Amino acid sequence: MNATMFLYSVQEKYADAFAKNFTIVLLGIIIMSINGMFIFTFFKSSVFYSDPRYILYIHLVINDMLMVFFSAILVVMAYTWQNVPLPFCATLLIITATAHKNTPLTLAGMAVERYIAICKPLHHHQICTVRRTYILISLIWGVGVIPGLADLILLSVVRPLSVFTTAASCGASILYSTQYHEIQTRFMNGLYSSVVWVILVFTYCKVLIAARRTSADKSSAKKAQSTILLHGAQLLLSMLSYITAVIDKMFVPLIPVDRARLTFLNYLLTNIVPRLLTPLIYGVRDKLFYKHMKGLFSCRLFNVKVESIKQ
């Protein structure tokens, strides 16, 4: 009887692990395939190269692809590779954490660019240049990587250097198991949230005032308001990942038996699904981008059909 129960428990454990890994890999493939279409459209259409708006957008898409890709790798590794070399694990964690923090900062940059384009149109081409856009992207990555590097430096200070020759489970790496990291994470998340929200509220209010003053082009003003609101909606989706731990503490105690499943579902809804929705909403909504994407892929599909008929 005990052997039967043990066998059933093992089978259930492996089935649960397979379901989680299959789900995260499938979602990862879907997200990367859709985002790959946006990236292909951008690099195939030179009209986007000189527009800071589209450069920031494609940076958002690439950044989210990196976040989903490395996040999926970490989830799979948690079940399949228990003894990961610490330097390799630390690299994966730092890249994933940096990409995670880059999303709201990029959205804030996109909102500021729209504010300048709408409220200061005569100075837009002088302020929002391609060179400055790439400098902004570099600054975003610099700010995003600081917490991870701080953890790495702290680890090398408080632990002997021989720790880097050890192996551990990447999901429970000692790099992210310090009380300092928890305090730092809460502080940085709060700081990012506050800064980005202040920027969005400021830009929306300015755009709203500008829209009321410019009665000549109401359709353009309305579109500008919708764009800023869209940035707010995207930011809400991306900020869900900052309250993952809060949601876990609220709902997991209610159903302790399904703790692992609830935590995984919470992770999907707050970290992975928003990475699918935010670029998709923006890319499809933009008429110019959608026109080029439709032209590229409809043409390719038509060519494939014609070639298959000839054969």
RODO-2510 file (C-alpha; in nm, 4 decimals, decimal comma):
residues 311
     n   res          X          Y          Z
     1     m     0,0000     0,0000     0,0000
     2     n     0,2793     0,2386     0,0963
     3     a     0,4733     0,1462    -0,2195
     4     t     0,1661     0,2205    -0,4331
     5     m     0,1157     0,5589    -0,2683
     6     f     0,4842     0,6417    -0,3099
     7     l     0,4726     0,5476    -0,6796
     8     y     0,1589     0,7566    -0,7292
     9     s     0,3252     1,0513    -0,5529
    10     v     0,6331     1,0258    -0,7763
    11     q     0,4204     1,0035    -1,0907
    12     e     0,2157     1,3050    -0,9849
    13     k     0,5349     1,4999    -0,9115
    14     y     0,6823     1,4248    -1,2535
    15     a     0,3518     1,4981    -1,4285
    16     d     0,3301     1,8337    -1,2516
    17     a     0,6898     1,9190    -1,3439
    18     f     0,6297     1,8206    -1,7077
    19     a     0,3113     2,0317    -1,7249
    20     k     0,4904     2,3384    -1,5871
    21     n     0,7901     2,3018    -1,8165
    22     f     0,5688     2,2374    -2,1194
    23     t     0,3555     2,5437    -2,0419
    24     i     0,6486     2,7802    -1,9942
    25     v     0,8307     2,6531    -2,3041
    26     l     0,5141     2,6726    -2,5171
    27     l     0,4375     3,0278    -2,4031
    28     g     0,8006     3,1210    -2,4576
    29     i     0,7921     2,9912    -2,8159
    30     i     0,4645     3,1749    -2,8864
    31     i     0,5924     3,5034    -2,7418
    32     m     0,9266     3,4827    -2,9193
    33     s     0,7595     3,3935    -3,2503
    34     i     0,5189     3,6894    -3,2348
    35     n     0,7860     3,9314    -3,1165
    36     g     1,0189     3,7923    -3,3819
    37     m     0,7700     3,9099    -3,6443
    38     f     0,7912     4,2642    -3,5061
    39     i     1,1719     4,2546    -3,5025
    40     f     1,1832     4,1193    -3,8602
    41     t     0,9464     4,3980    -3,9731
    42     f     1,1602     4,6650    -3,8078
    43     f     1,4894     4,5539    -3,9612
    44     k     1,3341     4,4933    -4,3049
    45     s     1,1791     4,8431    -4,3209
    46     s     1,4403     5,1207    -4,3160
    47     v     1,1691     5,3812    -4,2559
    48     f     1,1815     5,2922    -3,8853
    49     y     1,5574     5,3348    -3,8428
    50     s     1,5475     5,7131    -3,8064
    51     d     1,2435     5,7336    -3,5766
    52     p     1,3210     5,7283    -3,2000
    53     r     0,9668     5,6110    -3,1305
    54     y     1,0132     5,2858    -3,3203
    55     i     1,3691     5,2368    -3,1974
    56     l     1,2442     5,2477    -2,8375
    57     y     0,9557     5,0181    -2,9263
    58     i     1,1789     4,7541    -3,0850
    59     h     1,4111     4,7784    -2,7856
    60     l     1,1100     4,6989    -2,5667
    61     v     1,0306     4,3962    -2,7847
    62     i     1,3892     4,2648    -2,7860
    63     n     1,4234     4,3239    -2,4121
    64     d     1,1039     4,1309    -2,3372
    65     m     1,2185     3,8474    -2,5632
    66     l     1,5411     3,8228    -2,3636
    67     m     1,3487     3,8276    -2,0372
    68     v     1,1115     3,5489    -2,1461
    69     f     1,3910     3,3393    -2,3000
    70     f     1,6201     3,3444    -1,9957
    71     s     1,3284     3,3191    -1,7543
    72     a     1,2073     3,0033    -1,9301
    73     i     1,5606     2,8614    -1,9172
    74     l     1,5758     2,9221    -1,5405
    75     v     1,2401     2,7517    -1,4855
    76     v     1,3415     2,4451    -1,6865
    77     m     1,6811     2,4341    -1,5146
    78     a     1,5130     2,4361    -1,1745
    79     y     1,3654     2,0922    -1,2594
    80     t     1,6348     1,9415    -1,4814
    81     w     1,9713     2,0727    -1,3583
    82     q     2,0164     2,0870    -0,9827
    83     n     2,3916     2,1539    -0,9630
    84     v     2,4549     2,4583    -1,1799
    85     p     2,7983     2,6284    -1,1668
    86     l     2,7493     2,9501    -0,9723
    87     p     2,9118     3,1874    -1,2283
    88     f     2,6810     3,0567    -1,5032
    89     c     2,3772     3,0772    -1,2749
    90     a     2,4673     3,4310    -1,1634
    91     t     2,5011     3,5421    -1,5260
    92     l     2,1560     3,4091    -1,6155
    93     l     1,9971     3,5674    -1,3085
    94     i     2,1571     3,9074    -1,3686
    95     i     2,0518     3,9148    -1,7362
    96     t     1,6949     3,8121    -1,6494
    97     a     1,6662     4,0632    -1,3638
    98     t     1,8104     4,3421    -1,5790
    99     a     1,5683     4,2735    -1,8665
   100     h     1,2836     4,2650    -1,6134
   101     k     1,3726     4,6115    -1,4821
   102     n     1,4284     4,7553    -1,8312
   103     t     1,0628     4,7222    -1,9362
   104     p     0,9072     5,0011    -1,7226
   105     l     1,2074     5,2268    -1,7831
   106     t     1,1688     5,1827    -2,1605
   107     l     0,7964     5,2573    -2,1362
   108     a     0,8794     5,5750    -1,9454
   109     g     1,1223     5,6747    -2,2211
   110     m     0,8564     5,6101    -2,4860
   111     a     0,6089     5,8273    -2,2940
   112     v     0,8583     6,1134    -2,2689
   113     e     0,9299     6,0888    -2,6431
   114     r     0,5573     6,1164    -2,7181
   115     y     0,5261     6,4114    -2,4790
   116     i     0,8031     6,5982    -2,6632
   117     a     0,6525     6,5101    -3,0029
   118     i     0,3088     6,6425    -2,9022
   119     c     0,3845     6,9317    -2,6677
   120     k     0,7095     7,0526    -2,8253
   121     p     0,6802     6,9486    -3,1921
   122     l     0,9203     7,2164    -3,3211
   123     h     1,1990     7,0886    -3,0952
   124     h     1,1258     6,7174    -3,1315
   125     h     1,3786     6,6504    -3,4086
   126     q     1,6452     6,8412    -3,2150
   127     i     1,5851     6,6720    -2,8792
   128     c     1,4843     6,3191    -2,9841
   129     t     1,7659     6,2220    -3,2161
   130     v     1,8661     5,8659    -3,3049
   131     r     2,1992     5,9086    -3,1248
   132     r     2,0317     6,0260    -2,8038
   133     t     1,7840     5,7401    -2,8278
   134     y     2,0665     5,4859    -2,8282
   135     i     2,2310     5,6708    -2,5385
   136     l     1,9011     5,6444    -2,3472
   137     i     1,8855     5,2698    -2,4181
   138     s     2,2415     5,2340    -2,2869
   139     l     2,1476     5,4242    -1,9707
   140     i     1,8421     5,2013    -1,9213
   141     w     2,0621     4,8910    -1,9350
   142     g     2,3146     5,0561    -1,7049
   143     v     2,0523     5,1374    -1,4426
   144     g     1,8864     4,7975    -1,4794
   145     v     2,2078     4,6005    -1,4256
   146     i     2,3147     4,7905    -1,1103
   147     p     2,1144     4,5773    -0,8577
   148     g     2,2491     4,2507    -1,0000
   149     l     2,6072     4,3747    -1,0012
   150     a     2,5618     4,5051    -0,6463
   151     d     2,4539     4,1559    -0,5368
   152     l     2,7534     4,0030    -0,7122
   153     i     2,9958     4,2471    -0,5500
   154     l     2,8353     4,1892    -0,2081
   155     l     2,8678     3,8136    -0,2546
   156     s     3,2378     3,8430    -0,3362
   157     v     3,2878     4,0572    -0,0238
   158     v     3,0940     3,8546     0,2355
   159     r     3,1859     3,5102     0,0994
   160     p     3,5253     3,3630     0,0050
   161     l     3,6086     3,3691    -0,3658
   162     s     3,6011     2,9903    -0,3647
   163     v     3,2214     3,0177    -0,3627
   164     f     3,2379     3,0884    -0,7378
   165     t     3,3742     2,7401    -0,7960
   166     t     3,0739     2,5772    -0,6294
   167     a     2,7475     2,4567    -0,7817
   168     a     2,3930     2,5081    -0,6589
   169     s     2,0321     2,5010    -0,7668
   170     c     1,9852     2,8103    -0,9803
   171     g     1,6366     2,8715    -0,8410
   172     a     1,7774     2,8924    -0,4901
   173     s     2,1172     3,0421    -0,5651
   174     i     2,2992     3,1980    -0,2720
   175     l     2,3455     3,5036    -0,4911
   176     y     1,9818     3,5903    -0,4251
   177     s     1,9305     3,4445    -0,0802
   178     t     2,0563     3,7312     0,1337
   179     q     1,8433     3,9612     0,3434
   180     y     2,0214     4,2509     0,1733
   181     h     1,8879     4,1380    -0,1631
   182     e     1,5291     4,1318    -0,0366
   183     i     1,5591     4,4838     0,1065
   184     q     1,7341     4,6071    -0,2072
   185     t     1,4710     4,4487    -0,4341
   186     r     1,1839     4,6159    -0,2495
   187     f     1,3644     4,9505    -0,2540
   188     m     1,4534     4,9322    -0,6257
   189     n     1,1052     4,8142    -0,7264
   190     g     0,9489     5,0980    -0,5299
   191     l     1,1944     5,3449    -0,6818
   192     y     1,1302     5,2256    -1,0384
   193     s     0,7539     5,2306    -0,9860
   194     s     0,7550     5,5802    -0,8371
   195     v     0,9803     5,7317    -1,1041
   196     v     0,7931     5,5756    -1,3950
   197     w     0,4507     5,6648    -1,2608
   198     v     0,5549     6,0260    -1,2001
   199     i     0,6811     6,0463    -1,5592
   200     l     0,3595     5,8977    -1,6999
   201     v     0,1267     6,1173    -1,4931
   202     f     0,3288     6,4254    -1,5872
   203     t     0,3317     6,3424    -1,9589
   204     y    -0,0394     6,2557    -1,9686
   205     c    -0,1385     6,5793    -1,7940
   206     k     0,0793     6,7823    -2,0306
   207     v    -0,0603     6,6043    -2,3366
   208     l    -0,4157     6,6524    -2,2087
   209     i    -0,3596     7,0268    -2,1641
   210     a    -0,1964     7,0524    -2,5063
   211     a    -0,4870     6,8639    -2,6633
   212     r    -0,7403     7,1089    -2,5233
   213     r    -0,5412     7,4054    -2,6488
   214     t    -0,4953     7,2710    -3,0009
   215     s    -0,8496     7,2586    -3,1283
   216     a    -0,7352     7,2647    -3,4916
   217     d    -0,6370     6,8980    -3,5038
   218     k    -0,8677     6,7167    -3,2656
   219     s    -0,8094     6,3741    -3,4184
   220     s    -0,4316     6,4046    -3,3689
   221     a    -0,4792     6,5246    -3,0115
   222     k    -0,7163     6,2389    -2,9345
   223     k    -0,4707     5,9897    -3,0805
   224     a    -0,1965     6,1385    -2,8627
   225     q    -0,4092     6,0948    -2,5495
   226     s    -0,4814     5,7354    -2,6474
   227     t    -0,1099     5,6703    -2,6942
   228     i    -0,0243     5,7956    -2,3452
   229     l    -0,3115     5,5929    -2,1987
   230     l    -0,1782     5,2891    -2,3819
   231     h     0,1613     5,3451    -2,2221
   232     g    -0,0173     5,3523    -1,8862
   233     a    -0,1936     5,0239    -1,9606
   234     q     0,1348     4,8664    -2,0725
   235     l     0,3020     4,9903    -1,7574
   236     l     0,0277     4,8385    -1,5403
   237     l     0,0860     4,5035    -1,7084
   238     s     0,4628     4,5217    -1,6665
   239     m     0,4303     4,6381    -1,3045
   240     l     0,2332     4,3239    -1,2175
   241     s     0,5660     4,1442    -1,1853
   242     y     0,6574     4,3748    -0,8959
   243     i     0,3666     4,2474    -0,6868
   244     t     0,4222     3,8768    -0,7518
   245     a     0,5454     3,8207    -0,3962
   246     v     0,2518     4,0176    -0,2519
   247     i    -0,0009     3,8063    -0,4436
   248     d     0,1744     3,4896    -0,3260
   249     k     0,1494     3,5987     0,0381
   250     m    -0,2204     3,6840    -0,0051
   251     f    -0,3484     3,3714    -0,1814
   252     v    -0,1036     3,0891    -0,1122
   253     p    -0,1952     3,0625     0,2615
   254     l    -0,5602     3,0170     0,1599
   255     i    -0,4806     2,6992    -0,0358
   256     p    -0,1508     2,5675     0,1082
   257     v    -0,1952     2,2286    -0,0618
   258     d    -0,1615     2,3845    -0,4083
   259     r     0,1135     2,6260    -0,3084
   260     a     0,3484     2,5289    -0,5935
   261     r     0,0761     2,5490    -0,8589
   262     l    -0,0540     2,8841    -0,7361
   263     t     0,2967     3,0277    -0,7299
   264     f     0,3620     2,9069    -1,0845
   265     l     0,0272     3,0425    -1,2107
   266     n     0,0995     3,3747    -1,0437
   267     y     0,4404     3,3820    -1,2124
   268     l     0,2818     3,3206    -1,5544
   269     l     0,0140     3,5877    -1,5124
   270     t     0,2430     3,8569    -1,3709
   271     n     0,5712     3,7946    -1,5535
   272     i     0,5176     3,6042    -1,8795
   273     v     0,1718     3,6956    -2,0171
   274     p     0,2339     4,0761    -1,9964
   275     r     0,5427     4,0243    -2,2149
   276     l     0,3101     3,8896    -2,4827
   277     l     0,0412     4,1549    -2,4544
   278     t     0,2444     4,4769    -2,4290
   279     p     0,4369     4,4550    -2,7612
   280     l     0,1392     4,2954    -2,9372
   281     i    -0,1023     4,5746    -2,8414
   282     y     0,1378     4,8496    -2,9409
   283     g     0,2621     4,6876    -3,2634
   284     v    -0,0824     4,6033    -3,4006
   285     r    -0,2278     4,9407    -3,3001
   286     d     0,0375     5,1438    -3,4824
   287     k    -0,0900     5,1841    -3,8384
   288     l     0,2495     5,2346    -4,0045
   289     f     0,4092     4,9381    -3,8306
   290     y     0,1069     4,7160    -3,8920
   291     k     0,1009     4,8176    -4,2606
   292     h     0,4645     4,7190    -4,3127
   293     m     0,4269     4,3979    -4,1148
   294     k     0,1159     4,2988    -4,3081
   295     g     0,2849     4,3783    -4,6381
   296     l     0,5955     4,1746    -4,5554
   297     f     0,4246     3,8625    -4,4244
   298     s     0,1275     3,8571    -4,6626
   299     c     0,3730     3,8876    -4,9531
   300     r     0,5845     3,6004    -4,8191
   301     l     0,2817     3,3792    -4,7650
   302     f     0,1608     3,4535    -5,1175
   303     n     0,5026     3,3662    -5,2620
   304     v     0,5086     3,0373    -5,0738
   305     k     0,1641     2,9454    -5,2089
   306     v     0,2609     3,0338    -5,5680
   307     e     0,5820     2,8276    -5,5471
   308     s     0,3955     2,5305    -5,4056
   309     i     0,1400     2,5471    -5,6901
   310     k     0,4174     2,5582    -5,9523
   311     q     0,5805     2,2493    -5,8041
***
